[in-house]
Structure formats: structure tokens, C-alpha cells
Amino acid sequence: SLYIGTYRIYISTDRGATWTLPGGAQDLTNGGTVSAIGVGPANVNTIYSGSSDGKVMVSTNGGVNWNPAGTNIPDRFVKSITVSRTNAAVAYLTVSGFGSGHVFKTTNTGGTWANISSNLPDIPVNTLLVDPRNANTLYVGTDIGVFRSLNDGGTWSAFNNGMPPAVVTQLTAQQNGLTQAGTYGRGAYQLATIGNAPVDFDGDGKTDLSIFRP
């Protein structure tokens, strides 16, 4: 399915040929726009939305009915919502702005959210990736590069070897763990390791270090 947000969410199940509005006229924002949508393969009827004015909503019936979620999320622009591939009740949310936490996790479908920003700098977090081979390994793309946590947000460390100082806008990974990062104005990069195992990234017969390469 495809999802588009205005102040509501439209859904297409035929690759954009037609669109439905399951939630009718209900506004999912506080007067802003829907800035993030999160849906996981474990249950596509559970949909999370976040808005440019910090409002977080959740539907458990495919977008027909929506309820507030994450009342303890700071009043910031919601940049991303990433739902667990195996459990729709588990999701991660990131926000921009300053003077608050920037990464949050729910394990009860948005009933409550825990701040897992830990030692991250006080900077906007634009995107989050759960390592497809290890759900305890998280990556976030921030305004000053990539940070990684090996313990589900308990602690974070910079993870930018090979990348210029840049705003990271998107992180994605293949199922085997091969990871790509998109930046604002500095191109796209690919991690030269799969998970924690070195691989021969450039085909020269030698294993490469854990380093991002253009």
C-alpha cells in the first residue's frame, strides 16, 4: 500500500491509481501537516502518524479510527516513525528542534513513549533505522551525521567514518544488513560492512573496514 499525508492520510492499494480516505475528515494534526507515517509489515492495520506541530496519532483498524498517541512527545516537528518489522506495537519516533529528547520508543502501540535519546547531542534527528539483522542495533541520521546504538538506544556513538559532515536525511538497509545513507547536498553513501561482519565492498579481494563510501 501507499500512504500520503496532508492533514489526513490517504491510502492506495493499487499503486496510486485510486486513493481512499478511511478516516474521513478527521484532522490528525493541531493545524499543521502530517509529516511522518509509520506502518510495519507485521500488521498493516496499525498506522502511526506524526505532524509538523508534534501531534502523534495511531489507528489500529487501517486508518478508519484514530486516537491520540504519545502525549509525552515534545512539541516538535515529527521527522520519522519506524515500526518494528515483527511487532506493530513497537515503534520508534524522531523529532527535530532543540531543547528536548529526539528519539522515542513505544512498546504498547503509542500508549506511552520512552525517551531513548540518552547521550545523543541536542540536535534534530531526521531518520531512524533498525538493523534488519539485529533489532537492538539502531542507527539515526541527524543534522551532524550518523549515530549508532548497539543496545536499543541505551547509549549512542558517532558512526561517520568515511562521510563528510552533513545532514543525514534518510537511512535504509537491505535484509542482509547492507546500509545506505542519503544526505542533504553531499550525496549518498553505502556502508562497507554488513552488520558487524567486514565485506569486500569494492571487489578487490580484500575485506573493507566499517566505513561509509560514496
C-alpha positions in Angstrom: 0.0 0.0 0.0 1.0 3.6 -0.5 0.3 6.4 2.0 0.1 10.2 1.6 -0.4 12.7 4.3 -1.9 16.2 4.2 -3.7 16.9 7.5 -5.3 13.5 6.9 -3.9 10.2 5.5 -4.9 8.9 2.1 -4.2 5.2 1.2 -3.9 3.5 -2.1 -3.8 -0.3 -2.6 -3.4 -0.2 -6.4 -0.1 1.7 -6.8 -1.7 5.1 -6.8 -4.4 4.5 -9.4 -7.1 5.3 -6.8 -7.0 6.7 -3.2 -9.2 6.3 -0.2 -9.6 8.3 2.9 -10.5 5.8 5.6 -10.6 8.3 8.4 -12.9 10.8 6.7 -12.5 14.4 7.7 -10.7 13.8 11.0 -7.7 16.2 11.4 -4.6 14.3 12.5 -2.7 17.5 13.4 -3.0 20.6 15.5 -3.4 22.8 12.5 -0.2 21.6 10.7 0.5 18.8 8.3 1.2 15.1 8.6 5.0 14.9 8.4 5.6 11.2 9.2 3.7 7.9 8.7 4.7 4.6 10.2 3.4 1.2 9.1 5.0 -2.2 9.7 4.7 -5.5 7.8 3.6 -7.4 11.0 0.2 -5.7 10.9 -0.7 -3.1 8.2 -3.9 -2.2 10.1 -1.7 -0.4 12.7 -0.8 3.0 11.4 1.1 5.8 13.2 1.1 9.4 12.2 3.1 12.4 13.3 2.7 16.0 12.4 4.7 19.1 11.9 3.3 20.5 15.2 4.1 17.5 17.3 0.8 15.7 17.3 1.0 11.9 17.3 -1.9 9.7 16.4 -2.5 5.9 15.9 -5.1 3.7 14.2 -5.4 0.0 14.7 -8.1 -0.6 12.1 -6.4 0.5 8.9 -7.0 4.3 9.3 -10.7 4.3 9.9 -10.5 5.5 13.6 -7.6 7.5 15.1 -6.7 8.1 18.7 -4.0 10.4 20.3 -0.8 8.6 21.0 2.4 9.9 22.7 1.1 12.7 24.8 4.6 12.9 26.3 6.2 13.5 23.0 7.7 17.1 22.9 6.0 19.8 20.9 8.4 19.4 17.9 8.2 18.6 14.2 7.9 14.8 13.9 10.5 13.7 11.4 10.1 9.9 11.2 8.2 6.9 12.6 9.7 3.5 12.2 7.6 0.4 13.1 9.1 -2.9 14.1 9.0 -5.5 11.3 7.8 -8.2 13.8 5.6 -6.3 16.2 3.3 -3.4 15.3 3.1 -2.4 18.9 6.8 -1.4 18.9 7.7 1.8 17.1 10.4 4.5 17.1 9.8 8.2 16.6 12.2 11.0 16.0 11.8 14.8 16.1 13.7 17.9 15.1 14.2 21.1 17.1 16.3 21.7 20.2 16.0 21.5 23.9 14.2 18.2 24.1 14.7 14.4 23.6 14.9 13.4 19.9 14.4 9.7 19.8 11.4 7.9 21.5 10.2 4.3 21.6 6.8 2.7 22.3 6.1 -0.9 23.1 2.4 -0.5 23.6 1.1 1.0 20.3 1.7 4.6 21.3 0.2 4.3 24.8 3.4 5.6 26.3 6.8 6.6 24.8 10.2 6.3 26.4 12.9 8.8 25.7 15.9 6.8 24.4 17.9 9.8 23.3 20.4 9.1 26.1 23.8 10.8 25.2 22.8 12.0 21.7 23.6 15.6 21.1 20.8 18.1 21.3 20.2 18.2 17.5 17.4 17.3 15.1 17.1 13.6 14.3 15.7 13.1 10.8 15.5 9.3 10.4 16.0 6.1 12.2 16.9 2.6 11.0 16.6 -0.7 12.9 19.2 -3.1 11.8 17.3 -5.9 10.0 19.8 -8.5 11.4 19.7 -7.3 15.0 16.8 -5.3 16.4 18.9 -4.0 19.3 21.1 -2.1 16.8 19.7 1.3 15.9 21.1 4.0 13.5 19.9 7.6 13.4 20.6 10.2 10.8 21.0 13.7 12.4 21.9 17.2 11.3 25.6 16.3 12.1 25.8 12.8 10.7 25.0 9.2 11.8 24.9 7.8 15.3 24.6 4.2 16.2 23.3 2.3 19.3 24.1 -1.3 20.0 21.7 -1.6 22.9 18.4 -0.3 21.7 19.0 3.4 22.5 20.8 2.9 25.8 23.9 4.6 24.6 24.9 6.2 21.3 28.2 6.8 19.5 29.1 8.7 16.3 29.2 6.4 13.3 30.5 8.6 10.4 33.8 7.1 9.2 34.1 7.9 5.5 31.3 10.5 5.4 31.6 14.3 5.3 30.0 16.4 8.0 26.5 16.5 6.5 22.8 16.4 7.4 21.7 12.8 7.0 18.1 12.7 5.8 17.5 9.1 5.1 18.8 5.6 6.2 17.8 2.3 4.6 19.0 -1.2 4.6 18.6 -4.4 2.7 17.6 -7.5 4.6 21.2 -8.8 4.6 22.2 -5.6 6.5 23.7 -3.6 3.7 23.1 0.0 4.7 22.7 3.2 2.7 22.6 6.8 3.8 21.2 9.9 2.0 22.5 13.3 2.8 21.4 16.9 2.1 23.7 18.2 -0.6 26.5 15.8 -0.1 25.3 12.7 -2.0 24.5 9.1 -1.0 26.8 6.7 0.9 26.9 2.9 1.4 28.3 1.2 4.5 31.1 -1.2 3.6 30.1 -3.8 6.2 27.0 -5.9 6.5 26.1 -5.8 10.2 29.3 -6.2 12.1 31.0 -8.5 9.5 33.5 -6.9 7.1 32.8 -7.5 3.4 34.6 -6.9 0.2 32.8 -3.7 -0.8 34.8 -2.8 -3.9 35.6 -6.3 -5.2 39.3 -6.1 -4.8 39.5 -9.4 -2.9 40.2 -7.7 0.4 37.7 -7.1 3.3 36.9 -3.5 4.0 36.6 -1.6 7.2 33.3 -0.3 8.7 33.3 2.8 6.6 30.7 4.8 4.5 31.7 5.2 0.9 30.0 7.3 -1.8 
